[in-house]
Amino acid sequence: MTGDELVEFAESIKSRDDFLKFMRFYVEDFQVNKDEWENTDLASYLFGLNGFVGSMDGYYKNKGEQVDVDHPSWKMLAEVLLAACVFEG
């Protein structure tokens, strides 16, 4: 699965089962495409995760999506994890 396909899959997540499938693809992407990730060690990934979560209300606003960032969905959780691999915290 390419990075774009992974993003598209994340956007279609509606259930925990969908999220679990996403996680399998996400781990595989890290194993195969690690060189395309900005945050490849745990510390930088966690800083990216923290940075994105702290600013994700602006991210969704810029996308024109109204979401309740205080009550994340499985889809939003997948999007947070995707952002953490490249977001500089």
Secondary structure, DSSP 4 states (H G I P E B T S, - for coil): --HHHHHHHHHT--SHHHHHHHHHHHHHHHHHHGGG-S--SHHHHHHHHHHHHHHHHHHHHHTT----TTS--HHHHHHHHHHHTT---
